Amino acid sequence: MLLITGSAIGQKSLSQARKYTRNGFYVEAAEAYRKTLEEHPDDEKVLTEYADVLFYGLQDYAKAHEV
C-alpha cells in the first residue's frame, strides 16, 4: 500500500517498517511505524499495523491498546 498523500520519507519509513516486521525486528519496526505516523497520524492501516507490532511482536499490550 502506498500512502496517497504521503511523502517519500513516510513511504520509505513504512516500507522499512514492514520489512523489519517480516524479519522479526519488532523494536525497529515499531520505531519506523512511529516515524510514519508522525507524518500520517490518521492512516488507519498504518495504525493497525503499528498496533499489531506492539501487541504481537513486542507484547506491549498497554501501548498497543493506546494506539
N, C-alpha and C positions, 0 to 999 in steps of 0.2 A: 504494500500500500504506500502510495506517495502522499505526502501532505500537500493538498492542493494549494493552500495559502501559505505553505511553509517556505522557509529559506533553505538554501543549500546546507547551511550549518545544521538546521533542525533535521533535515533529511539524512545527513551524514550521521548525526547522533543516533537517530532512530535505527538506521541500518546497522550501526555498530552495536547498539543495544540488543537487537535481535540476534546478531552473530554471537555476542557474549552469552546470551541465553541459550542458544543452541549448543554451545560448547561447555555449558555448566559454570560459567564465570558470573555468578549471580551478583556479587558485590559490584563488579564493573558494569554489569547490565543495569543495575539499579541506578548507578550514577549517570549512565548515558541516557536512561529514560528520564531522570530528573532534569537533565540539561535540555532534552527535547521539550519537556513540559514547561520549562521556563518561557519558551517561545510560543508554545501552543497549549496553554493550560486547559482549554475546553475540548480537546480532542479525546473523545470517549474511548476510541480504540486504543490509543496510547495509554490512557489512564488505566484501562483494563489490563493491558499487557504489563504495565508497571506494578499494579496490584498483584497480579499473578506471580511476578518475580519475587515480590516481597513475601507473599503468603507461602507459595510452594517452594521457591528456591531458597529464600533466607529464613523462612519460618518466623518472620516478624509479623505476627498476626495483628498486633495493635496498630502498627504503621499501615499495614495493608487495609485495615478497616477504616482508617482515616482518609485514605485515598478515595 
